[in-house]
């Protein structure tokens, strides 16, 4: 895996991943020190861990840099 580094010093800034269940209004959130593909995949595992296996999940992503890596391979 390749992690993309920020081009600036983060000075303690955290990354926030958040997911909204529109049917219930429930929000799952997680903060990370880094913003790697592994961080994002771990968050997605958290999001789906309590869902039934046959549950359809729709994911909308912004332009966060790890998404480009997820899409291309």
Protein Blocks (a to p, Z undefined) as FASTA:
>chain_A
ZZdddfbdfkhpacddddddfknopacddddfbdcfklmmmmmmmmmmmpcfklccdddd
dfbfklmmmmnZZ
